[in-house]
Amino acid sequence: MRQTGLVMEINNNTALIMLTGGEFKHFTAKDTWQVGDTVVLEDKKQRGIVRAIISLAASFFILLSAGIYGYSYYFTTNSVISVDINPSIEIMLNKAERVISSEGYNDEGTMILETLNLKNLKYTEALEQILLSEEMRPYLTSKDYLTLAVFSKSNENEILDRVKEIESKILSGEQMPNVECKAVNEITVSKAHSHNISAGKYSFIEELQEYMPNASVEGYTEQSIRDIKSEIESCKRKKERKREQLEKNNNDKEETSSGVRGSNHINGELEEGSEGKHGKGSEDNSGNKQGDGSHRRNGKDNVMKKDKKK
Protein backbone atom coordinates (compact mmCIF):
# COMPACT_ATOMS: atom_id res chain seq x y z
CA MET A 1 0.00 0.00 0.00
CA ARG A 2 1.28 3.47 -0.82
CA GLN A 3 1.29 6.32 1.70
CA THR A 4 2.26 9.99 1.67
CA GLY A 5 4.22 11.83 4.35
CA LEU A 6 6.18 14.95 5.22
CA VAL A 7 9.95 14.81 5.60
CA MET A 8 10.69 16.16 9.06
CA GLU A 9 14.46 15.51 9.17
CA ILE A 10 17.20 13.56 7.41
CA ASN A 11 20.08 12.07 9.36
CA ASN A 12 22.66 9.59 8.00
CA ASN A 13 20.44 8.56 5.10
CA THR A 14 17.54 7.98 7.41
CA ALA A 15 14.53 10.24 7.12
CA LEU A 16 11.92 10.89 9.77
CA ILE A 17 8.57 11.06 8.06
CA MET A 18 5.28 12.27 9.48
CA LEU A 19 2.64 10.16 7.78
CA THR A 20 -0.83 11.34 6.92
CA GLY A 21 -2.74 10.94 10.15
CA GLY A 22 0.14 12.15 12.34
CA GLU A 23 2.16 8.92 12.73
CA PHE A 24 5.97 9.26 12.63
CA LYS A 25 8.16 6.58 10.96
CA HIS A 26 11.74 6.26 9.82
CA PHE A 27 12.48 5.42 6.16
CA THR A 28 15.62 5.08 4.12
CA ALA A 29 16.12 8.52 2.59
CA LYS A 30 16.39 8.93 -1.14
CA ASP A 31 18.96 11.26 -2.63
CA THR A 32 16.29 13.64 -3.91
CA TRP A 33 14.51 14.03 -0.57
CA GLN A 34 14.83 17.25 1.38
CA VAL A 35 13.33 18.36 4.66
CA GLY A 36 9.84 19.70 4.07
CA ASP A 37 9.17 17.55 0.97
CA THR A 38 5.97 15.59 0.65
CA VAL A 39 6.92 12.13 -0.51
CA VAL A 40 5.20 8.95 -1.60
CA LEU A 41 6.12 5.89 0.43
CA GLU A 42 5.75 2.10 -0.06
CA ASP A 43 5.30 -0.31 2.76
CA LYS A 44 8.31 -2.69 2.96
CA LYS A 45 6.13 -5.72 3.54
CA GLN A 46 4.03 -4.85 0.52
CA ARG A 47 7.13 -4.25 -1.54
CA GLY A 48 8.52 -7.63 -0.47
CA ILE A 49 5.33 -9.38 -1.46
CA VAL A 50 5.40 -7.72 -4.88
CA ARG A 51 9.00 -8.75 -5.37
CA ALA A 52 8.18 -12.31 -4.36
CA ILE A 53 5.31 -12.45 -6.83
CA ILE A 54 7.53 -11.11 -9.63
CA SER A 55 10.24 -13.63 -8.77
CA LEU A 56 7.75 -16.49 -8.67
CA ALA A 57 6.28 -15.45 -12.01
CA ALA A 58 9.75 -15.32 -13.56
CA SER A 59 10.57 -18.77 -12.21
CA PHE A 60 7.30 -20.17 -13.53
CA PHE A 61 8.00 -18.66 -16.96
CA ILE A 62 11.46 -20.22 -17.01
CA LEU A 63 10.07 -23.62 -16.04
CA LEU A 64 7.28 -23.29 -18.57
CA SER A 65 9.72 -22.39 -21.32
CA ALA A 66 11.97 -25.27 -20.36
CA GLY A 67 8.98 -27.59 -20.33
CA ILE A 68 7.81 -26.46 -23.77
CA TYR A 69 11.33 -26.78 -25.17
CA GLY A 70 11.73 -30.21 -23.56
CA TYR A 71 8.39 -31.38 -24.93
CA SER A 72 9.26 -30.06 -28.38
CA TYR A 73 12.71 -31.65 -28.24
CA TYR A 74 11.36 -35.04 -27.24
CA PHE A 75 8.27 -35.27 -29.42
CA THR A 76 9.50 -33.64 -32.64
CA THR A 77 10.28 -36.13 -35.42
CA ASN A 78 13.92 -36.01 -36.46
CA SER A 79 14.27 -39.37 -38.24
CA VAL A 80 12.10 -41.96 -39.95
CA ILE A 81 12.78 -45.67 -40.55
CA SER A 82 10.43 -47.69 -42.74
CA VAL A 83 10.22 -51.49 -42.93
CA ASP A 84 8.49 -52.83 -46.05
CA ILE A 85 7.91 -56.33 -47.37
CA ASN A 86 4.21 -56.79 -47.59
CA PRO A 87 3.73 -55.48 -44.04
CA SER A 88 4.46 -51.76 -44.28
CA ILE A 89 5.67 -50.11 -41.06
CA GLU A 90 7.31 -46.85 -40.07
CA ILE A 91 8.84 -45.73 -36.79
CA MET A 92 9.42 -42.04 -36.06
CA LEU A 93 12.39 -41.01 -33.91
CA ASN A 94 13.26 -37.87 -31.94
CA LYS A 95 16.70 -36.27 -31.71
CA ALA A 96 17.59 -38.71 -28.94
CA GLU A 97 16.94 -41.50 -31.50
CA ARG A 98 14.05 -42.92 -29.51
CA VAL A 99 10.70 -44.01 -30.92
CA ILE A 100 8.01 -41.37 -30.39
CA SER A 101 5.42 -43.01 -32.66
CA SER A 102 4.89 -45.86 -35.11
CA GLU A 103 2.54 -46.39 -38.03
CA GLY A 104 1.22 -49.41 -39.89
CA TYR A 105 0.33 -48.50 -43.48
CA ASN A 106 -1.56 -51.71 -44.28
CA ASP A 107 -3.42 -54.39 -42.34
CA GLU A 108 -0.33 -56.60 -41.98
CA GLY A 109 1.76 -53.73 -40.63
CA THR A 110 -0.94 -52.67 -38.18
CA MET A 111 -1.30 -56.25 -36.94
CA ILE A 112 2.42 -56.52 -36.21
CA LEU A 113 2.53 -53.21 -34.32
CA GLU A 114 -0.42 -54.25 -32.17
CA THR A 115 1.74 -57.01 -30.70
CA LEU A 116 4.67 -54.69 -29.89
CA ASN A 117 5.29 -51.77 -27.54
CA LEU A 118 7.93 -49.69 -29.25
CA LYS A 119 7.40 -46.25 -27.72
CA ASN A 120 10.46 -44.68 -26.07
CA LEU A 121 12.68 -47.55 -27.22
CA LYS A 122 16.01 -46.89 -28.90
CA TYR A 123 15.51 -47.40 -32.64
CA THR A 124 17.95 -50.32 -32.73
CA GLU A 125 15.91 -52.22 -30.16
CA ALA A 126 12.62 -51.32 -31.86
CA LEU A 127 13.89 -52.54 -35.24
CA GLU A 128 15.05 -55.82 -33.73
CA GLN A 129 11.63 -56.39 -32.17
CA ILE A 130 9.91 -55.80 -35.51
CA LEU A 131 12.14 -58.14 -37.51
CA LEU A 132 12.12 -60.85 -34.83
CA SER A 133 8.37 -60.81 -34.19
CA GLU A 134 6.47 -64.00 -34.91
CA GLU A 135 4.03 -62.10 -37.10
CA MET A 136 6.87 -60.90 -39.36
CA ARG A 137 8.57 -64.28 -39.75
CA PRO A 138 6.23 -65.71 -42.47
CA TYR A 139 7.23 -62.85 -44.76
CA LEU A 140 10.99 -63.34 -44.40
CA THR A 141 11.37 -65.85 -47.22
CA SER A 142 13.48 -66.15 -50.35
CA LYS A 143 10.47 -65.16 -52.46
CA ASP A 144 9.91 -61.83 -50.73
CA TYR A 145 11.79 -58.54 -51.00
CA LEU A 146 12.58 -56.51 -47.87
CA THR A 147 13.55 -52.87 -47.95
CA LEU A 148 14.64 -50.72 -45.00
CA ALA A 149 14.57 -47.01 -45.78
CA VAL A 150 16.11 -44.31 -43.58
CA PHE A 151 15.66 -40.55 -43.42
CA SER A 152 17.27 -38.32 -40.79
CA LYS A 153 17.77 -34.58 -40.45
CA SER A 154 21.03 -34.93 -38.55
CA ASN A 155 22.77 -38.33 -38.63
CA GLU A 156 21.39 -40.31 -41.57
CA ASN A 157 24.60 -42.15 -42.47
CA GLU A 158 25.15 -43.34 -38.92
CA ILE A 159 21.58 -44.63 -38.57
CA LEU A 160 21.71 -46.30 -42.00
CA ASP A 161 24.93 -48.12 -41.08
CA ARG A 162 23.39 -49.37 -37.83
CA VAL A 163 20.25 -50.51 -39.66
CA LYS A 164 22.43 -52.52 -42.09
CA GLU A 165 24.23 -54.15 -39.16
CA ILE A 166 20.97 -55.13 -37.47
CA GLU A 167 19.50 -56.51 -40.71
CA SER A 168 22.64 -58.52 -41.39
CA LYS A 169 22.74 -59.90 -37.85
CA ILE A 170 19.08 -60.92 -37.72
CA LEU A 171 18.59 -62.16 -41.29
CA SER A 172 21.98 -63.79 -41.85
CA GLY A 173 20.50 -67.18 -40.94
CA GLU A 174 17.37 -66.64 -43.02
CA GLN A 175 17.04 -67.74 -46.64
CA MET A 176 16.27 -64.21 -47.76
CA PRO A 177 18.74 -62.78 -50.26
CA ASN A 178 16.51 -59.92 -51.43
CA VAL A 179 17.20 -57.19 -48.88
CA GLU A 180 17.90 -53.53 -49.59
CA CYS A 181 18.83 -50.75 -47.16
CA LYS A 182 18.57 -47.27 -48.61
CA ALA A 183 18.45 -43.59 -47.69
CA VAL A 184 15.52 -41.41 -48.74
CA ASN A 185 15.17 -37.63 -48.67
CA GLU A 186 12.70 -35.41 -46.87
CA ILE A 187 10.70 -34.72 -50.04
CA THR A 188 10.11 -38.44 -50.54
CA VAL A 189 8.97 -38.79 -46.93
CA SER A 190 6.59 -35.84 -47.27
CA LYS A 191 5.08 -37.12 -50.54
CA ALA A 192 4.76 -40.63 -49.13
CA HIS A 193 2.84 -39.42 -46.10
CA SER A 194 0.57 -37.29 -48.29
CA HIS A 195 -0.45 -40.56 -50.01
CA ASN A 196 -0.62 -42.40 -46.66
CA ILE A 197 2.12 -44.89 -47.50
CA SER A 198 5.61 -45.49 -46.14
CA ALA A 199 8.66 -43.66 -47.44
CA GLY A 200 10.30 -46.95 -48.47
CA LYS A 201 7.40 -48.08 -50.64
CA TYR A 202 7.00 -44.64 -52.17
CA SER A 203 10.68 -44.60 -53.16
CA PHE A 204 10.10 -47.78 -55.24
CA ILE A 205 7.00 -46.29 -56.87
CA GLU A 206 9.11 -43.23 -57.76
CA GLU A 207 11.66 -45.54 -59.40
CA LEU A 208 8.91 -47.30 -61.33
CA GLN A 209 7.57 -43.97 -62.57
CA GLU A 210 10.94 -43.27 -64.20
CA TYR A 211 10.11 -46.10 -66.63
CA MET A 212 6.32 -45.74 -66.51
CA PRO A 213 5.47 -42.04 -66.10
CA ASN A 214 1.75 -42.82 -66.16
CA ALA A 215 1.95 -45.27 -63.22
CA SER A 216 -0.21 -43.89 -60.41
CA VAL A 217 0.76 -44.07 -56.76
CA GLU A 218 -2.71 -45.29 -55.84
CA GLY A 219 -2.38 -48.20 -58.27
CA TYR A 220 0.59 -49.60 -56.32
CA THR A 221 -0.30 -48.62 -52.74
CA GLU A 222 -1.47 -52.14 -51.88
CA GLN A 223 1.26 -53.90 -53.84
CA SER A 224 4.11 -55.65 -52.06
CA ILE A 225 7.68 -54.48 -52.55
CA ARG A 226 8.37 -57.72 -54.46
CA ASP A 227 5.60 -56.94 -56.96
CA ILE A 228 6.73 -53.35 -57.47
CA LYS A 229 10.35 -54.45 -57.82
CA SER A 230 9.31 -57.11 -60.35
CA GLU A 231 7.53 -54.44 -62.39
CA ILE A 232 10.65 -52.26 -62.31
CA GLU A 233 12.86 -55.14 -63.51
CA SER A 234 10.40 -55.92 -66.31
CA CYS A 235 10.54 -52.30 -67.46
CA LYS A 236 14.33 -52.39 -67.37
CA ARG A 237 14.42 -55.51 -69.56
CA LYS A 238 12.03 -53.97 -72.07
CA LYS A 239 14.14 -50.82 -72.21
CA GLU A 240 17.28 -52.90 -72.72
CA ARG A 241 15.68 -54.92 -75.53
CA LYS A 242 14.59 -51.71 -77.24
CA ARG A 243 18.09 -50.35 -76.94
CA GLU A 244 19.60 -53.51 -78.40
CA GLN A 245 17.07 -53.54 -81.24
CA LEU A 246 17.79 -49.91 -82.01
CA GLU A 247 21.52 -50.61 -82.11
CA LYS A 248 20.92 -53.59 -84.40
CA ASN A 249 18.77 -51.51 -86.75
CA ASN A 250 21.41 -48.79 -86.87
CA ASN A 251 24.12 -51.37 -87.63
CA ASP A 252 21.96 -52.90 -90.39
CA LYS A 253 21.45 -49.48 -91.93
CA GLU A 254 25.17 -48.79 -91.83
CA GLU A 255 25.94 -52.16 -93.48
CA THR A 256 23.29 -51.60 -96.16
CA SER A 257 24.57 -48.11 -96.83
CA SER A 258 28.14 -49.42 -97.04
CA GLY A 259 27.06 -52.16 -99.49
CA VAL A 260 25.30 -49.66 -101.74
CA ARG A 261 28.35 -47.43 -101.79
CA GLY A 262 30.55 -50.44 -102.70
CA SER A 263 28.21 -51.50 -105.50
CA ASN A 264 28.14 -48.01 -106.94
CA HIS A 265 31.90 -47.91 -106.86
CA ILE A 266 32.20 -51.23 -108.77
CA ASN A 267 29.59 -50.17 -111.31
CA GLY A 268 31.47 -46.94 -111.81
CA GLU A 269 34.67 -48.83 -112.56
CA LEU A 270 32.87 -51.14 -114.95
CA GLU A 271 31.28 -48.25 -116.81
CA GLU A 272 34.59 -46.46 -117.05
CA GLY A 273 36.28 -49.60 -118.45
CA SER A 274 33.51 -50.16 -120.95
CA GLU A 275 33.78 -46.63 -122.21
CA GLY A 276 37.55 -47.04 -122.65
CA LYS A 277 37.18 -50.23 -124.67
CA HIS A 278 34.47 -48.74 -126.81
CA GLY A 279 36.69 -45.78 -127.60
CA LYS A 280 39.62 -48.02 -128.69
CA GLY A 281 37.38 -50.14 -130.87
CA SER A 282 36.21 -47.10 -132.75
CA GLU A 283 39.73 -46.05 -133.40
CA ASP A 284 40.62 -49.52 -134.70
CA ASN A 285 37.61 -49.69 -136.93
CA SER A 286 38.29 -46.25 -138.19
CA GLY A 287 41.83 -47.26 -138.87
CA ASN A 288 40.72 -50.42 -140.61
CA LYS A 289 38.32 -48.50 -142.74
CA GLN A 290 41.01 -46.05 -143.59
CA GLY A 291 43.32 -48.92 -144.43
CA ASP A 292 40.75 -50.68 -146.60
CA GLY A 293 39.95 -47.48 -148.41
CA SER A 294 43.59 -46.80 -149.11
CA HIS A 295 44.09 -50.35 -150.36
CA ARG A 296 41.15 -50.08 -152.72
CA ARG A 297 42.35 -46.77 -153.97
CA ASN A 298 45.75 -48.31 -154.74
CA GLY A 299 44.07 -51.14 -156.58
CA LYS A 300 42.25 -48.78 -158.89
CA ASP A 301 45.45 -46.94 -159.64
CA ASN A 302 47.14 -50.18 -160.75
CA VAL A 303 44.24 -51.10 -163.07
CA MET A 304 44.34 -47.69 -164.69
CA LYS A 305 48.08 -47.98 -165.26
CA LYS A 306 47.65 -51.40 -166.98
CA ASP A 307 45.00 -50.01 -169.27
CA LYS A 308 47.27 -47.20 -170.35
CA LYS A 309 50.05 -49.68 -171.26
CA LYS A 310 47.72 -51.62 -173.45
RABEL-V159116 format. One record per run of one state. SS is the DSSP state (hx for helix, st for strand, lp for the rest). FROM is the first residue (numbers start at 1). TO is the last residue. Records with the same first field share a line. If there is no record, write none. Layout:
SS=FROM-TO, FROM-TO
//
This chain:
lp=1-1, 12-13, 20-23, 29-37, 43-43, 76-78, 85-87, 94-97, 105-106, 115-121, 133-133, 138-145, 153-155, 172-178, 184-185, 195-198, 212-216, 221-224, 310-310
st=2-11, 14-19, 24-28, 38-42, 79-84, 88-93, 98-104, 122-122, 146-152, 179-183
hx=44-75, 107-114, 123-132, 134-137, 156-171, 186-194, 199-211, 217-220, 225-309
//
